[in-house]
Amino acid sequence: MPLADPNAFIRANTRLIAPPLVPEVRLHLAEESLPIWQKTEDELGEMNVPPPYWAFAWAGGQALARYLLDNRNLVAGKTVLDLGSGSGLTAIVSMMAGATSVLAADIDEIALRAVALNADANGVSVATTAADVLAAEPRPFDIVLVGDLFYERPLAESVLAYIDKARALGSLVLIGDPQRNYFPRGRFTLAAEYKVPVTRELEDALIKNTAVWRVP
């Protein structure tokens, strides 16, 4: 069953926090992973629900957001698609960097509520969609953003197929990733590298070596 009041749930179980690598932005983030995951299951009345990815600023998203803010000319005046938006971090910084419009795509309805709340907290407006855009033919966006989506094989394969089509349509594809298990090494062009402060509760180190990549 859906949450009775997703916005109230998000506010009650998170704090407005600036991600370490992107202090210009504040997001509704959880300080611990297990409590909010358990509360999500309790509220939904279901077991084994997907993790609340939206409640954390993942290394790949932070790196990509930092890159966009430091290279605003890439997105200024452009249309942007943010795949698997989660908290909406990269969607939000795209608007802050001057994009004309941003569509944040995520199949998690709670994530889209978080995106809206986070966008409002940062004084920008971001459109959202719960449609599975990876299963459809790409629309002609100027830029496609992929933040930390190579952690599962089926998802990674779907993302690769989508961005190949998007690139063929002329989109600039930017990827933020610490080279997760299913990251296709050797396929992309390195654009920038970052050392991202993270939590040991989610990662295997306190600093995650992360990079931004372009699809050639």
Buried (B, 14 or more C-beta within 10 A) or exposed (E): EEBEEBBEBBEEBBEEBEBBBBEEBBBBBBBEBEEBBEBBBEBBEEEEBEBBBBBBBBBBBBBBBBBBBEBBEBBEEBBBBBBBBBBBBBBBBBBBBBBEBBBBBBBBEBBBBBBBBBBEBBEBEBBBBEEEBBEEEBEEBBBBBBBBBBBEEEBBBBBBEBBEBBBEEEBBBBBBBBBBEBBBEEEBEEBBEBEBBBBEEBBEBEEBEBBBBBBE
